[in-house]
Amino acid sequence: MPSKKPLKKWWGVNPNIFRAYDIRGIYPKEINKKVAYLIGRAFVRFLAKPKIVVGRDNRLSSPTLFKNLVQGIIDEGADVIDIGLSTSPMLYWAVADYKFDGGVEITSSHNPPQWNGFKLVKEKAVFISEKTGLKKIKKIVQEMSGAEEKKNKAPKGKIQKKKVLNNYLKFILKDFKKEKISDLKIVIDTGNAVPGILIPEISQKVPFKIYHLFSKLDSNFPNRSLYPLEKGSLKALQKEVKLRKADLGVAFDGDGDRIIFVDEKSRIIASDLILALMAKIILEKNPGQKILYTICSSNIIKEVIKEKGGLPIINRVGHAFIKERMKKEGIFFAGEFSGHYYSKTHYFNEAPFFVLFKVLEEISKTKKTLSQVLKPYQKYFHSGEIIFRVVSPKKILKKMEKKYKKGKISHLDGLRIDFKDWWFNIRPSQTEPILKLVVEGKTKKIMEEKKKELSSFIFSA
């Protein structure tokens, strides 16, 4: 039975660190060594399996959390496979490819340096979300923290270090054809974060020139935000692309599971355009495959998928929901506006380098620049994500639905309403009282007018 003691008896564990897709909070106020220890023990009880892979990013707090998480795991009698510094996709691959029972990546993804957390997967790298296990793990933590600590009397587990970097590189390079890449120059910005461990090794195995920006691992992350979509975050990358006269640039987030492109003119490219291009590339060789996109993505994606003989699948936002559906329905590829791309060939997980290499192959094959390759997909005008902090998100959604009821209404994720020349989607956050609005129009004028109209309505509501 769950402990009936109040939350303040939770050994200091804030229940709000358990999010929709992972566990995260500010260190050491919300995420600390005691929390890590409890999560380690709870995860073993949830899995009831003996071998768990643990990887981590390079935040200042990650070594402390690693030590205590591991202690919790082995105290419950499970073995730890320590892969050291790793990106999240690298951790997922290790769990699936080596057929381990589960895994934990210690990271807070794109959050600021003072944050940290845990991403959890089961065997075959199946992601554990609120709906598929995090609530149960939260309950186990609550039970343990609300009672006196009792260690498992069973034999302790063991810790095994395993170097997986070289085999992971072989995996992500397996579909890469050197002969298909021309003499290109690219800039890769890893923001002093853990994706930087991959670039020197990749540089030695590819025929194109890589300029590595912010390559040194620095737990203070002094050069830019860990969130590459934050305004101004990619100024240095844009400048470097221009300086080097590079063919393109890319930036990774804090745990390396998203990738953002900059073209040869130093312009940041919307991820929707990259997804449309990837749909075209994939369907030319894999006709009839399913390609997934999210409800806030541009209409161009659906149009390209249909034109190339694929089956477009629209889905709600969130990597846990996307991975679950991809696996269930055998969906070949998926992408989000946030720069996440997923591939069936990567155990239905993020595949940023797969996307990068395919884009480079397309540039080489067509002998065009990135901006020229993407030009056919720049058909609509998309606002990007606009954030509103509100008191009552649900009430605003009801008012908006009533006002715009003449359009085609969808409740797949928040509220989407389509009209002849434009559409909008407004979604509440899973974790805080904010609304996220996107607007797309057939002309820039329509998009700007509707964005202004909708924004005014939200403020007045």
N, C-alpha and C positions, 0 to 999 in steps of 0.2 A: 504494500500500500504506500502511496506517496506520503512524504512527511507532512504533518499538519502544522509544523512550526512556521512562523512567519518568514517572509523572504529575507529579512535581516539576519536570520540564522543560517543562511545559505553559505556559510564560510566566505561571505563577501561576494558571492556570485550574483551578478546582475542578470536577471532572466532575459533582458532585452538584447544581450549579445547573441542570442539565438535568432538568426535572421531567416528569411525565406529560403536562401540557397546555401548559407554557410554560417560560421560563427565568427564574429568580429567585434572589436571594440578598442578603446584607448588603453594603452599600456602605461603604467601598471594599475590604473584605477579600475578598469573593467576586465581586461585580459592580463593575467599575471601567472606566476608559477603555480599557485594553488589551483587556479582554474585549469591550467594545462594538465596538471596531475589528475584532476577529477575527470577531465574529458578523455584522457588516455585510458583510464580504468573503465569509464562508461562505454567507450567505443568498443573495447574488447567484449564487454558483456552484451552489447547490442549485436556484434558480429558472431560471437561464439566461435571464432575462427582463430588459428594460431599464428599466422604470419602476416605482419602489417608493414608496409613500406612507409617510411617517413622521409620527406624532403623539406627544404626550407628556403626562403628567400634571404636576402642579406640585410634585413632590418637590424637595428641595434639590439632589439629584444628577442630576435629569433633564436640565438643560441640558448638563452635561459629557458625559453618556452620549449625548445627541443629537449633539453635535459629533463625537464619535469614531465612533459608529455610521455617521453620514453619510459621514465620511471613508473608512471601510472600503467603503461601498457605491460611492462614486464612484471610488475607486482600482481597483475591479474593473470599471469601465466602465459601470455602470448609472446612470440618472438618479434623483434624489430629488425627490419632490413633498412639500414641507414644508407641513403644514397647521397647524403650531404647537400650542398647547394644545388638547387634545381628550379627550373621553371615549372609552373603548374602542368602544362602539357607533357613535360618530361616525366613528372610523377605519375600522371595517368597512364602514360605508355608503359612505364615500368611495372605497374600493377597488372595491366592487361597482358603484356607481352611475356612476362615471366610467370604469369598465372598465380600471382599471390592472392591472398584473401581479402585485402583491403589496403587503403592508403590514406595518409594525412599529409597535406601540403600546408606548412606553416607560413601563412601569408595573409595580408589584408589587401591583396590585389593592387588597385590603383589609389587606395586611400593614402592620406598623408603619413609621413614617417612615424608619428607618435601612435599610429594604429597598428594592430596586428590581429591575427585570427587563424582559423583553421578551415580548410576545404577537405571534405571527407568523401571517400569513394569506397564502394564494395568491390567484390571480385569482378573481373572484366571491366574495371574502371567505371562501373555504374555509379553515377553521381547520387549522393544522399542529400535530399532537400527536406524542407519542412514536411512535405507530404509523404516522403519515402523513408523517414527515419529520424530526422533531427528532433522532432517532438518527443520521440521515445528516448533519445539520448539526453535531451533536456530533463526529462522526467527522472532518468537514472541519476543524473548529476544532482538533481534536487533531493532525491532520496538519500544519497551518500552525504551531501553537504549538510543536510538537516539532522544528521545523526553522528554519533561518535565514529571516528575513523576506525574501520576494521579491515586489515589487510587480508587478502586471500591466503588461505593456508596451503594452497596448492603450490607446487614448485614454481619458482620464478622463471620467466622467459629469458631468452638470451638476445644479445645484440650482435648483429652481423653487418659489417661494412661491405657495401657493394658498389663498385665503380660501373656506372651504366652509361656515361657520357658518350663513349665511342660507339657503342651499339645503338644508342639513340640517334646519333648522327648518321649512321648507316641506314637507319630506318627512314629518317626524313629526307635523305638523299636518294633513296632507292628508285624513285620515279623521275629523278632529275637526269636529263640527257645533256651531257656537256656539249655534244656536237650541235645541239639545237640553239645554243646561246652564242650570240655574237660578242664582239669586244665592247662590253658595256662598262659603265662606271656607276656605282650606286653608293649612297651614304646611308649607313644604318645607325640610328640613335637609340642606344639602350639606356640612357638616362642614369648612368651609374648604378643601375639595378642588375638583378641576377641574370637577365637574358644575355648580359655581356659575356658570360662564360662560354657561350656557344659560338660567338662570332670569330674569334681567332682560329678555331678549328675548322669552321666552315670556309673561311678565307683560303685555307690551304687546299681545299678540295674542289673549288669552283674556278671556271676560266675567266670570270669577270673580276673587275677591280672593286674592292670594298674599302670605303673610308669609314672607319669606326669612330663615331662621335660619342663622347662621354663614356668611354670604354672602361675606365677604372671603377671597380666596385667601391662605393662610398656610401656608408649607411646614413649619412646626413643628406644625401641626394641634393647637392648644392646647386645644380645647374638648371633643373626644370622640375615641373610637377611630375609625379608618377602617373598622372592621368593625362595622356597625350592629347585628349580632346579639350582640355581646359584652355581657355582663351590665352593666347600668347605663349603656350607651352612649347610650340614647335618653331619659334623664331630662329633659334640657332640652327636647327636642321634646314630650314628654308634658306638661310644665309649660306650654309655650307654647300647645299646643292648648287646654288648660284655660283659660288666661288670656285668649286671644282668642275663646273660645267657638266654635272652628272646627269645621267639619264633619268634618274628618279631617286627619291629618298624614302625611307620608312622609319617609323618609330614604334617602339614597344612600350607596353605599360609595365607596372612594377613586378608582375609575376609572369610576364611574357605570354599571356594567352590572347592578347589582341594586338593587331597591327594596323597602323594608319599610314596611308601613302601621301607623298608629295610629288607632284609631277616635275618635269624638266624646267618648267617656268616658275618653280618654287611655290606653286599653289597647292593648298591642302585639298585632297580629293575626298569627296563624300563616299563613305563605305558602300552606299547603294550602287554607285557606278562600278565599283570593283566587283560587287556581287553580280551585277548584270553581265559584266565581261566574263567572270568565272562561269556563269551559267552557259554562256555561248561556247566557251572553251570545252567545258565538260560534256555538253550535249552533242557536240560535233563528233566526239569519240564514244560517247555512251548514250545513244539516242533512246528516248522514252523514259529516262530516269526521272525520279522525283527530286525537285529542288525546293527547299523551304525558305521562306522569307517571313519577316515579322510584320505585324499589322501597321506599324508606323513607317514602313519602307515605301519607297517610290513605286508608282504603278509601272515604271519602265521594266522592273524586274519580272513581273508577271507577264508582260508583253513579250519580252525576250525569250522567256522559258517556253511559252506557247509557240512562238515563231520557230524555235529550234526543235520543236517536237517533244518537249519535256512536259512533265506534269507539275504545275505550280501548286505549292502547299502553303497556305497562310497560317500563321501561328501567333500565339501570344508571346510577348517579350519575356526573356529570362532563359539563361543557358540550361538550367535544370529541366524546364519544360521542353525545350527544344531537343535536348539529348534523349530524353525519355521517348518523345514521339518519333525521332529518327530511328531509334533502335526498334521500336514497336512496329513501324511501318516500312522499315528498310529504306529510308530516305538517303539518297546518295550524298547530298551536299546541302549546306545551309549557311546563312549569314545574317548578321544583325547590323543595325545602323551604328552600333557602338564599336564596330571593328572586330567583332568575334566572327570567325568562320569555322565551320565544323565539317568533318569529312568521315564518311563511312569507313574509308581506308585507314583512318586514325582512331579506330574503335569508337566512332561517333563523337569524338572530342575535338577540341580546337586544333587547327592545323595551319598556323600562320606562315610557316616556311613553304608549305605546299602551295599556298596562294602566291607568295612572292615568286617562287620559281616558275609557276605557270604564267604569271604576268610577264616575267622576263622572256620566257619562250615565245610568247605572243608578240612582244616588241621585236624580237629578233626575226621571227618568221615573216612578219608584215613589213619589216624595215621602216616602221613608223615610230614616232615618239609616243609617249604614254598619253599625252593630251590628244593626239590624233586618233589613237586607238579608242579612246573613251568618248570622242565627240558624238558618235551616233546615239549614245545613250543619254545625252544631255538634252532630253526632250521636254522635261518638266522643270518646274521651279519649286524647290523644297525649302522650307523654312529652317530645317534643323530643329533640335529640341529646345523648347522654351520652358523655363521652370517658373512656377507660381507657388509661393508659400501661402497656404490657405488654412482656415479654421475647420471647415466642413466640406471635404472633397466630394462626398456622396451627394450632398444637396446641390452643389454646383453642377454636377453631371446631370442630375434630374432636370434642372432648369435649362441646361443647354439642349438636352434631348427634346424638351417641349418646344423650345424656340426654333430648332432646326428639324422638326419632325417630318418635313416634306422630302427630306433626302432618304437615301437607303441606309438604314440603321443596322449597326453590328455591335454586339456586346461581348465579342470575343476577348477583348482586353480593354477595360475601361469603356470608352464610347468612340466609335468611328462612324461618321456619316459622310456618304458620298453623294456629290452632285455632278452635273454634266461636265463642268469645267474645273471643279476643285473638290477637295475632300479635307477632312481634318480628323485627327485622332487625339483624344485626351485621356490620359491614364493616371490613376493615383499610384503613388509609390508604395512599395511593399513594406517600407520601414519608417517612413516619416510623413507628416501632413503636407505633402506637396503634390501638385499636379504637373504633368509633363505634356505639353502641347506640341503637335507638329501639324503643319498646313502645307498642302501642295496644290499648285494651280497650273493650268496650261500656259499661262503667261506670268511674267514677273509681276505685272500690275495686279492681276487677280490675286496672286499669292499675298502680296503686300497689303492689299485692301482687306482681305479676309483675316489675315494675321492681326491687323490693327483692330478690326471689328470684334474678333473673338477675344482678344486681350482686354479690350474695354468692357466687354460683357462679363468676363471673369472678375475683373476688378470691382465692377458695380454689384455683382452677385455676392 
